[in-house]
Amino acid sequence: MPRSHVCAFCGHEFPHGQGIMYVKTDGTILWYCSSKCKKNSLKLKRDSRKLKWTAYYGKKERGKG
């Protein structure tokens, strides 16, 4: 049974077979639900906690002071 993935930027779940898989040079795999999320994360370097349309909006980062 195919499993769904969670977008690395917006935090929304999307079905297997859709979205974009991005592999960084250190081997980390990032899944993006759309090119909008990929561009906001990689090209524009935006913080998903500051955008109202993401699931991470307003959440504080764990482990930092």
Buried (B, 14 or more C-beta within 10 A) or exposed (E): EEEEBEBBBBBBEBEEEEBBEBEEEEEEEBBBBBEEBBEBBBEEEBEBEEEEEBEBEEEEEEEEE
